[in-house]
Amino acid sequence: MKLISDILQQLQRHLFDTITSSNLVYNTCWEDPRIDRALLNLNSKSNILMLTSAGDNALDYLLDDVKHIQCVDINPTQNALLELKKAFFENENYALLWDFFGGGKKSGAELIYRQQLRTLLPKKAQQFWDQNIHDFNPDSKNDSFYFSGTSGKVARTVYNQIQRKGLTAAVENLLSAKSLEEQAYYFHEIEPQLWNPFSEWLLGRHATMTMLGVPPSQRKMIEQQYKDGLLEFIRQSLQKVFTELPMTDNYFWHVYLTGHYSSDCCPNYLLEKHFQTLRERIHRIETQTFSLLQALQKSNKTYSHFVLLDHQDWMAFTQPDQLANQWRQILDHAQSGARILFRSAMPEPDFLPGFVFDNISFHPELTEPLHRIDRVGTYESTYLATVL
Ligand SMILES: C[S@@+](CC[C@H](N)C(=O)[O-])C[C@H]1O[C@@H](n2cnc3c(N)ncnc32)[C@H](O)[C@@H]1O
Protein backbone atom coordinates (compact mmCIF):
# COMPACT_ATOMS: atom_id res chain seq x y z
CA MET A 1 0.00 0.00 0.00
CA LYS A 2 2.82 2.37 1.02
CA LEU A 3 4.62 1.65 -2.27
CA ILE A 4 1.52 2.48 -4.31
CA SER A 5 0.96 5.69 -2.39
CA ASP A 6 4.64 6.67 -2.90
CA ILE A 7 4.38 6.04 -6.64
CA LEU A 8 1.15 8.01 -6.81
CA GLN A 9 2.78 10.93 -5.00
CA GLN A 10 5.75 10.87 -7.35
CA LEU A 11 3.42 10.88 -10.35
CA GLN A 12 1.45 13.80 -8.93
CA ARG A 13 4.66 15.73 -8.33
CA HIS A 14 5.87 14.89 -11.85
CA LEU A 15 2.59 16.11 -13.36
CA PHE A 16 2.83 19.31 -11.33
CA ASP A 17 6.46 19.97 -12.34
CA THR A 18 5.71 19.28 -16.00
CA ILE A 19 2.66 21.55 -16.17
CA THR A 20 4.10 24.40 -14.13
CA SER A 21 7.45 24.53 -15.88
CA SER A 22 6.18 25.20 -19.40
CA ASN A 23 2.57 26.49 -19.29
CA LEU A 24 1.35 29.89 -18.26
CA VAL A 25 -0.10 29.11 -14.83
CA TYR A 26 -0.61 32.55 -13.26
CA ASN A 27 -2.10 35.18 -15.57
CA THR A 28 -2.38 37.58 -12.64
CA CYS A 29 -0.50 37.73 -9.32
CA TRP A 30 -2.24 36.05 -6.43
CA GLU A 31 -0.59 37.97 -3.57
CA ASP A 32 -1.66 41.37 -2.28
CA PRO A 33 0.98 44.05 -3.02
CA ARG A 34 -0.78 46.60 -0.80
CA ILE A 35 0.22 44.44 2.17
CA ASP A 36 3.70 43.87 0.75
CA ARG A 37 4.43 47.56 0.33
CA ALA A 38 3.23 48.32 3.85
CA LEU A 39 5.71 45.72 5.14
CA LEU A 40 8.70 46.17 2.86
CA ASN A 41 9.45 49.85 3.43
CA LEU A 42 10.76 50.28 -0.12
CA ASN A 43 12.70 53.33 -1.27
CA SER A 44 15.14 54.54 -3.91
CA LYS A 45 17.95 52.39 -2.48
CA SER A 46 15.96 49.16 -2.62
CA ASN A 47 17.45 46.28 -4.57
CA ILE A 48 14.79 43.58 -4.75
CA LEU A 49 15.07 39.92 -5.64
CA MET A 50 11.64 38.37 -6.13
CA LEU A 51 9.75 35.63 -7.93
CA THR A 52 7.99 36.82 -11.07
CA SER A 53 4.61 35.04 -11.05
CA ALA A 54 2.55 37.32 -13.35
CA GLY A 55 4.76 40.37 -12.74
CA ASP A 56 1.99 42.65 -11.41
CA ASN A 57 3.56 43.01 -7.98
CA ALA A 58 6.98 43.95 -9.37
CA LEU A 59 5.21 46.73 -11.29
CA ASP A 60 3.46 47.78 -8.08
CA TYR A 61 6.76 48.00 -6.17
CA LEU A 62 8.15 50.31 -8.89
CA LEU A 63 5.72 52.94 -7.63
CA ASP A 64 7.92 53.19 -4.53
CA ASP A 65 10.73 54.37 -6.80
CA VAL A 66 12.93 51.35 -6.06
CA LYS A 67 16.39 51.11 -7.58
CA HIS A 68 16.21 47.68 -9.19
CA ILE A 69 13.99 44.59 -9.27
CA GLN A 70 15.37 41.22 -10.33
CA CYS A 71 12.42 38.97 -11.15
CA VAL A 72 13.29 35.30 -11.25
CA ASP A 73 11.03 32.47 -12.31
CA ILE A 74 11.72 28.85 -13.10
CA ASN A 75 8.89 28.97 -15.63
CA PRO A 76 9.87 30.99 -18.74
CA THR A 77 6.25 31.70 -19.65
CA GLN A 78 5.75 33.73 -16.46
CA ASN A 79 8.73 35.91 -17.41
CA ALA A 80 7.35 36.22 -20.95
CA LEU A 81 4.15 37.60 -19.41
CA LEU A 82 6.00 40.25 -17.42
CA GLU A 83 8.07 41.13 -20.50
CA LEU A 84 4.84 41.68 -22.46
CA LYS A 85 3.51 43.97 -19.72
CA LYS A 86 6.82 45.88 -19.79
CA ALA A 87 6.54 46.22 -23.57
CA PHE A 88 3.19 48.03 -23.24
CA PHE A 89 4.90 50.72 -21.15
CA GLU A 90 7.78 51.00 -23.60
CA ASN A 91 5.20 51.30 -26.39
CA GLU A 92 3.83 54.40 -24.62
CA ASN A 93 0.17 53.70 -25.29
CA TYR A 94 -1.95 53.49 -22.15
CA ALA A 95 -5.19 52.68 -23.97
CA LEU A 96 -3.68 49.53 -25.45
CA LEU A 97 -2.33 48.41 -22.06
CA TRP A 98 -5.81 48.81 -20.62
CA ASP A 99 -7.54 46.92 -23.44
CA PHE A 100 -5.19 43.95 -23.24
CA PHE A 101 -4.68 43.65 -19.50
CA GLY A 102 -7.64 45.62 -18.10
CA GLY A 103 -10.32 44.30 -20.42
CA GLY A 104 -8.52 41.01 -21.09
CA LYS A 105 -9.16 41.21 -24.84
CA LYS A 106 -8.58 43.36 -27.90
CA SER A 107 -9.74 43.08 -31.50
CA GLY A 108 -6.74 42.76 -33.79
CA ALA A 109 -4.50 41.65 -30.90
CA GLU A 110 -2.20 39.69 -33.22
CA LEU A 111 -1.63 42.60 -35.59
CA ILE A 112 -1.02 45.06 -32.75
CA TYR A 113 1.45 42.62 -31.24
CA ARG A 114 3.37 42.20 -34.48
CA GLN A 115 3.38 45.91 -35.35
CA GLN A 116 3.98 47.51 -31.97
CA LEU A 117 5.12 45.10 -29.29
CA ARG A 118 7.05 42.15 -30.64
CA THR A 119 10.34 43.96 -31.27
CA LEU A 120 10.30 45.28 -27.70
CA LEU A 121 10.45 41.73 -26.32
CA PRO A 122 13.44 39.46 -25.67
CA LYS A 123 13.66 36.48 -28.02
CA LYS A 124 12.24 33.88 -25.62
CA ALA A 125 9.23 36.09 -24.88
CA GLN A 126 8.70 36.62 -28.62
CA GLN A 127 8.67 32.86 -29.14
CA PHE A 128 6.02 32.44 -26.46
CA TRP A 129 3.76 35.28 -27.62
CA ASP A 130 4.08 34.36 -31.31
CA GLN A 131 2.20 31.20 -30.31
CA ASN A 132 -0.11 32.65 -27.65
CA ILE A 133 -1.04 36.27 -28.36
CA HIS A 134 -4.34 35.00 -29.80
CA ASP A 135 -5.46 34.49 -26.18
CA PHE A 136 -6.27 38.22 -26.23
CA ASN A 137 -8.54 37.93 -29.29
CA PRO A 138 -12.21 38.53 -28.33
CA ASP A 139 -13.17 35.54 -30.46
CA SER A 140 -10.60 33.20 -28.89
CA LYS A 141 -12.26 30.17 -27.31
CA ASN A 142 -11.55 31.54 -23.82
CA ASP A 143 -13.12 34.96 -24.48
CA SER A 144 -10.59 36.69 -22.18
CA PHE A 145 -6.89 36.41 -21.50
CA TYR A 146 -7.89 35.90 -17.85
CA PHE A 147 -9.66 32.70 -18.82
CA SER A 148 -6.56 31.39 -20.56
CA GLY A 149 -3.54 29.69 -19.02
CA THR A 150 -4.05 26.84 -16.59
CA SER A 151 -5.54 28.79 -13.66
CA GLY A 152 -7.57 30.86 -16.10
CA LYS A 153 -9.15 27.68 -17.45
CA VAL A 154 -10.29 26.69 -13.96
CA ALA A 155 -11.71 30.22 -13.50
CA ARG A 156 -13.52 29.83 -16.83
CA THR A 157 -15.13 26.60 -15.62
CA VAL A 158 -16.41 28.37 -12.49
CA TYR A 159 -17.59 31.31 -14.62
CA ASN A 160 -19.50 28.91 -16.91
CA GLN A 161 -21.18 27.35 -13.87
CA ILE A 162 -22.24 30.81 -12.65
CA GLN A 163 -23.77 31.58 -16.03
CA ARG A 164 -25.46 28.20 -16.34
CA LYS A 165 -27.08 28.62 -12.94
CA GLY A 166 -28.34 32.11 -13.76
CA LEU A 167 -26.17 33.70 -11.06
CA THR A 168 -24.52 36.38 -13.21
CA ALA A 169 -26.65 39.24 -11.82
CA ALA A 170 -26.13 38.07 -8.23
CA VAL A 171 -22.34 37.99 -8.81
CA GLU A 172 -22.45 41.52 -10.24
CA ASN A 173 -24.41 42.64 -7.17
CA LEU A 174 -21.87 40.96 -4.91
CA LEU A 175 -18.96 42.71 -6.62
CA SER A 176 -20.58 46.14 -6.52
CA ALA A 177 -22.08 45.82 -3.00
CA LYS A 178 -21.63 48.96 -0.92
CA SER A 179 -21.42 47.32 2.48
CA LEU A 180 -20.29 44.04 4.03
CA GLU A 181 -23.91 43.38 4.99
CA GLU A 182 -24.96 43.66 1.34
CA GLN A 183 -22.03 41.49 0.27
CA ALA A 184 -22.96 38.79 2.79
CA TYR A 185 -26.54 38.84 1.50
CA TYR A 186 -25.50 38.16 -2.10
CA PHE A 187 -22.78 35.72 -1.10
CA HIS A 188 -25.26 33.59 0.81
CA GLU A 189 -27.56 33.64 -2.23
CA ILE A 190 -24.77 32.39 -4.50
CA GLU A 191 -22.65 30.13 -2.31
CA PRO A 192 -24.99 27.14 -1.79
CA GLN A 193 -25.57 26.95 -5.53
CA LEU A 194 -21.85 26.70 -6.24
CA TRP A 195 -21.56 23.43 -4.36
CA ASN A 196 -22.71 20.35 -6.19
CA PRO A 197 -21.20 16.95 -7.00
CA PHE A 198 -19.48 18.39 -10.09
CA SER A 199 -17.79 21.33 -8.34
CA GLU A 200 -16.79 19.14 -5.39
CA TRP A 201 -15.36 16.56 -7.79
CA LEU A 202 -13.54 19.25 -9.80
CA LEU A 203 -11.95 20.93 -6.78
CA GLY A 204 -11.02 17.61 -5.23
CA ARG A 205 -8.85 16.65 -8.25
CA HIS A 206 -5.07 16.85 -8.08
CA ALA A 207 -5.19 17.92 -11.73
CA THR A 208 -7.34 20.95 -10.88
CA MET A 209 -5.01 21.95 -8.06
CA THR A 210 -2.07 21.55 -10.43
CA MET A 211 -3.76 23.89 -12.91
CA LEU A 212 -4.25 26.41 -10.10
CA GLY A 213 -0.56 26.10 -9.24
CA VAL A 214 -1.16 24.35 -5.90
CA PRO A 215 1.52 21.64 -5.55
CA PRO A 216 0.86 18.32 -3.75
CA SER A 217 2.99 19.51 -0.79
CA GLN A 218 0.79 22.59 -0.32
CA ARG A 219 -2.34 20.51 -0.63
CA LYS A 220 -0.96 18.22 2.07
CA MET A 221 -0.38 21.26 4.34
CA ILE A 222 -4.00 22.31 3.88
CA GLU A 223 -5.35 18.80 4.44
CA GLN A 224 -3.40 18.53 7.70
CA GLN A 225 -5.19 21.57 9.09
CA TYR A 226 -8.77 21.15 7.86
CA LYS A 227 -10.77 18.17 9.09
CA ASP A 228 -12.72 17.97 5.83
CA GLY A 229 -9.67 18.78 3.72
CA LEU A 230 -9.41 21.04 0.74
CA LEU A 231 -13.14 21.67 0.27
CA GLU A 232 -13.49 22.94 3.81
CA PHE A 233 -10.49 25.20 3.27
CA ILE A 234 -12.02 26.60 0.05
CA ARG A 235 -15.40 27.13 1.73
CA GLN A 236 -13.85 28.98 4.67
CA SER A 237 -11.63 31.12 2.42
CA LEU A 238 -14.61 32.15 0.26
CA GLN A 239 -16.69 32.92 3.33
CA LYS A 240 -13.93 35.13 4.74
CA VAL A 241 -13.09 36.95 1.50
CA PHE A 242 -16.69 37.64 0.47
CA THR A 243 -18.25 38.47 3.82
CA GLU A 244 -15.43 40.05 5.85
CA LEU A 245 -13.47 42.10 3.30
CA PRO A 246 -14.80 44.83 0.99
CA MET A 247 -15.23 43.66 -2.58
CA THR A 248 -15.11 47.14 -4.14
CA ASP A 249 -11.29 47.09 -4.36
CA ASN A 250 -10.75 43.35 -4.44
CA TYR A 251 -9.46 43.06 -7.98
CA PHE A 252 -8.09 39.55 -7.36
CA TRP A 253 -11.53 37.95 -7.18
CA HIS A 254 -13.18 40.48 -9.49
CA VAL A 255 -11.07 39.42 -12.45
CA TYR A 256 -11.71 35.70 -12.08
CA LEU A 257 -15.44 36.16 -11.59
CA THR A 258 -15.85 38.41 -14.63
CA GLY A 259 -12.85 37.88 -16.94
CA HIS A 260 -11.83 41.54 -16.70
CA TYR A 261 -10.97 44.36 -14.32
CA SER A 262 -12.88 47.60 -13.95
CA SER A 263 -11.28 51.04 -13.92
CA ASP A 264 -11.85 51.38 -10.17
CA CYS A 265 -10.96 47.80 -9.29
CA CYS A 266 -7.67 46.77 -10.85
CA PRO A 267 -3.97 46.43 -10.03
CA ASN A 268 -2.11 49.73 -9.72
CA TYR A 269 -0.07 49.16 -12.86
CA LEU A 270 -3.28 49.46 -14.90
CA LEU A 271 -4.27 52.87 -13.56
CA GLU A 272 -3.76 55.70 -16.03
CA LYS A 273 -2.44 58.00 -13.30
CA HIS A 274 0.58 55.70 -12.83
CA PHE A 275 1.33 55.04 -16.49
CA GLN A 276 3.91 57.78 -17.05
CA THR A 277 5.77 57.06 -13.80
CA LEU A 278 5.96 53.36 -14.56
CA ARG A 279 7.03 54.04 -18.14
CA GLU A 280 9.99 56.06 -16.88
CA ARG A 281 11.01 53.34 -14.40
CA ILE A 282 10.16 50.21 -16.36
CA HIS A 283 13.81 49.53 -17.32
CA ARG A 284 14.54 48.92 -13.62
CA ILE A 285 12.80 45.52 -13.84
CA GLU A 286 14.87 42.63 -15.18
CA THR A 287 13.59 39.07 -15.71
CA GLN A 288 15.60 35.84 -15.46
CA THR A 289 14.54 32.27 -16.07
CA PHE A 290 16.24 30.31 -13.28
CA SER A 291 15.32 28.70 -10.03
CA LEU A 292 15.79 31.12 -7.17
CA LEU A 293 18.71 29.02 -5.96
CA GLN A 294 20.41 29.19 -9.37
CA ALA A 295 19.81 32.93 -9.62
CA LEU A 296 21.43 33.47 -6.23
CA GLN A 297 24.36 31.20 -7.05
CA LYS A 298 25.02 33.22 -10.21
CA SER A 299 24.58 36.61 -8.60
CA ASN A 300 27.37 38.77 -7.22
CA LYS A 301 24.95 41.42 -5.97
CA THR A 302 23.50 42.00 -2.54
CA TYR A 303 19.81 42.69 -1.98
CA SER A 304 17.84 44.79 0.46
CA HIS A 305 14.62 42.81 -0.12
CA PHE A 306 13.65 39.24 -1.00
CA VAL A 307 10.04 38.48 -1.94
CA LEU A 308 9.65 34.71 -1.94
CA LEU A 309 5.86 34.47 -2.40
CA ASP A 310 4.69 31.03 -1.21
CA HIS A 311 7.20 29.01 -3.20
CA GLN A 312 8.80 27.45 -0.11
CA ASP A 313 5.59 25.46 0.27
CA TRP A 314 6.52 23.92 -3.08
CA MET A 315 9.82 22.69 -1.62
CA ALA A 316 8.79 21.99 1.95
CA PHE A 317 8.45 18.21 2.05
CA THR A 318 10.29 17.25 -1.09
CA GLN A 319 13.41 19.43 -1.34
CA PRO A 320 14.69 20.20 2.17
CA ASP A 321 18.34 20.28 1.03
CA GLN A 322 17.60 22.74 -1.76
CA LEU A 323 15.59 24.88 0.63
CA ALA A 324 18.52 24.93 3.08
CA ASN A 325 20.95 25.82 0.26
CA GLN A 326 18.63 28.54 -0.90
CA TRP A 327 18.51 30.07 2.58
CA ARG A 328 22.31 29.97 2.86
CA GLN A 329 22.45 31.85 -0.44
CA ILE A 330 19.79 34.34 0.67
CA LEU A 331 21.72 35.10 3.84
CA ASP A 332 25.01 35.40 1.88
CA HIS A 333 23.39 37.87 -0.53
CA ALA A 334 21.47 39.88 2.05
CA GLN A 335 22.37 43.42 2.98
CA SER A 336 22.39 44.20 6.67
CA GLY A 337 18.79 44.52 7.87
CA ALA A 338 17.44 43.09 4.59
CA ARG A 339 13.72 42.31 4.62
CA ILE A 340 12.40 38.94 3.53
CA LEU A 341 8.70 38.48 2.80
CA PHE A 342 6.88 35.20 2.23
CA ARG A 343 3.48 33.60 2.57
CA SER A 344 2.48 30.03 3.30
CA ALA A 345 -0.37 27.57 3.56
CA MET A 346 1.11 26.63 6.97
CA PRO A 347 0.25 28.62 10.09
CA GLU A 348 3.90 28.29 11.27
CA PRO A 349 7.00 28.13 9.02
CA ASP A 350 7.99 24.68 10.33
CA PHE A 351 9.65 23.93 7.02
CA LEU A 352 12.46 26.48 7.51
CA PRO A 353 15.91 24.99 8.16
CA GLY A 354 16.95 25.43 11.83
CA PHE A 355 19.95 27.70 11.17
CA VAL A 356 17.66 30.31 9.57
CA PHE A 357 16.13 31.18 12.95
CA ASP A 358 19.60 32.18 14.27
CA ASN A 359 20.02 34.70 11.48
CA ILE A 360 16.68 36.44 11.12
CA SER A 361 13.95 37.85 13.31
CA PHE A 362 10.23 37.80 12.53
CA HIS A 363 7.79 40.66 12.99
CA PRO A 364 4.36 39.21 13.80
CA GLU A 365 3.30 42.55 15.29
CA LEU A 366 3.52 43.98 11.75
CA THR A 367 2.31 41.03 9.71
CA GLU A 368 -0.65 39.75 11.73
CA PRO A 369 -2.94 42.81 11.47
CA LEU A 370 -2.15 43.16 7.77
CA HIS A 371 -2.58 39.46 7.05
CA ARG A 372 -6.16 39.72 8.31
CA ILE A 373 -7.02 42.27 5.60
CA ASP A 374 -5.16 40.55 2.76
CA ARG A 375 -7.52 40.74 -0.23
CA VAL A 376 -6.46 37.36 -1.67
CA GLY A 377 -7.43 35.61 1.56
CA THR A 378 -6.20 32.12 0.69
CA TYR A 379 -2.93 32.03 2.66
CA GLU A 380 -2.69 30.79 6.21
CA SER A 381 0.19 33.13 7.09
CA THR A 382 2.32 36.09 5.99
CA TYR A 383 5.89 36.45 7.27
CA LEU A 384 8.24 39.37 7.34
CA ALA A 385 11.76 38.62 8.49
CA THR A 386 14.72 40.95 8.88
CA VAL A 387 18.28 39.74 8.61
CA LEU A 388 20.20 40.24 11.87
C1 LIG B 1 5.32 30.12 -6.03
S1 LIG B 1 4.22 30.54 -7.34
C2 LIG B 1 2.89 31.11 -6.41
C3 LIG B 1 1.99 32.07 -7.02
C4 LIG B 1 1.85 33.29 -6.20
N1 LIG B 1 1.33 33.08 -4.92
C5 LIG B 1 1.24 34.41 -6.99
O1 LIG B 1 1.32 35.52 -6.60
O2 LIG B 1 0.74 34.25 -8.07
C6 LIG B 1 4.92 31.93 -8.09
C7 LIG B 1 5.92 31.63 -9.14
O3 LIG B 1 7.05 31.01 -8.57
C8 LIG B 1 7.66 30.19 -9.54
N2 LIG B 1 8.55 29.28 -8.80
C9 LIG B 1 8.20 28.26 -8.00
N3 LIG B 1 9.29 27.72 -7.42
C10 LIG B 1 10.36 28.43 -7.87
C11 LIG B 1 11.77 28.37 -7.63
N4 LIG B 1 12.30 27.47 -6.81
N5 LIG B 1 12.54 29.25 -8.27
C12 LIG B 1 12.02 30.17 -9.12
N6 LIG B 1 10.71 30.27 -9.38
C13 LIG B 1 9.88 29.42 -8.76
C14 LIG B 1 6.52 29.58 -10.28
O4 LIG B 1 6.89 29.19 -11.58
C15 LIG B 1 5.48 30.71 -10.28
O5 LIG B 1 5.47 31.44 -11.47
The ligand as an SDF file (V2000), in Angstrom:
LIG
                    3D

 27 29  0  0  0  0  0  0  0  0999 V2000
    5.3240   30.1230   -6.0320 C   0  0  0  0  0  0  0  0  0  0  0  0
    4.2230   30.5440   -7.3410 S   0  0  0  0  0  0  0  0  0  0  0  0
    2.8880   31.1070   -6.4140 C   0  0  0  0  0  0  0  0  0  0  0  0
    1.9910   32.0670   -7.0180 C   0  0  0  0  0  0  0  0  0  0  0  0
    1.8450   33.2940   -6.1990 C   0  0  0  0  0  0  0  0  0  0  0  0
    1.3310   33.0820   -4.9170 N   0  0  0  0  0  0  0  0  0  0  0  0
    1.2440   34.4100   -6.9890 C   0  0  0  0  0  0  0  0  0  0  0  0
    1.3190   35.5220   -6.6040 O   0  0  0  0  0  0  0  0  0  0  0  0
    0.7420   34.2470   -8.0730 O   0  0  0  0  0  0  0  0  0  0  0  0
    4.9200   31.9310   -8.0940 C   0  0  0  0  0  0  0  0  0  0  0  0
    5.9220   31.6290   -9.1440 C   0  0  0  0  0  0  0  0  0  0  0  0
    7.0540   31.0100   -8.5700 O   0  0  0  0  0  0  0  0  0  0  0  0
    7.6590   30.1870   -9.5400 C   0  0  0  0  0  0  0  0  0  0  0  0
    8.5470   29.2820   -8.8040 N   0  0  0  0  0  0  0  0  0  0  0  0
    8.2010   28.2580   -7.9950 C   0  0  0  0  0  0  0  0  0  0  0  0
    9.2880   27.7170   -7.4210 N   0  0  0  0  0  0  0  0  0  0  0  0
   10.3560   28.4290   -7.8700 C   0  0  0  0  0  0  0  0  0  0  0  0
   11.7670   28.3690   -7.6270 C   0  0  0  0  0  0  0  0  0  0  0  0
   12.2970   27.4710   -6.8150 N   0  0  0  0  0  0  0  0  0  0  0  0
   12.5450   29.2540   -8.2680 N   0  0  0  0  0  0  0  0  0  0  0  0
   12.0210   30.1710   -9.1170 C   0  0  0  0  0  0  0  0  0  0  0  0
   10.7110   30.2690   -9.3750 N   0  0  0  0  0  0  0  0  0  0  0  0
    9.8840   29.4200   -8.7600 C   0  0  0  0  0  0  0  0  0  0  0  0
    6.5150   29.5760  -10.2770 C   0  0  0  0  0  0  0  0  0  0  0  0
    6.8850   29.1880  -11.5830 O   0  0  0  0  0  0  0  0  0  0  0  0
    5.4780   30.7100  -10.2750 C   0  0  0  0  0  0  0  0  0  0  0  0
    5.4670   31.4350  -11.4690 O   0  0  0  0  0  0  0  0  0  0  0  0
  1  2  1  0
  2  3  1  0
  2 10  1  0
  3  4  1  0
  4  5  1  0
  5  6  1  0
  5  7  1  0
  7  8  2  0
  7  9  1  0
 10 11  1  0
 11 12  1  0
 11 26  1  0
 12 13  1  0
 13 14  1  0
 13 24  1  0
 14 15  1  0
 14 23  1  0
 15 16  2  0
 16 17  1  0
 17 18  1  0
 17 23  2  0
 18 19  1  0
 18 20  2  0
 20 21  1  0
 21 22  2  0
 22 23  1  0
 24 25  1  0
 24 26  1  0
 26 27  1  0
M  CHG  2   2   1   9  -1
M  END
$$$$
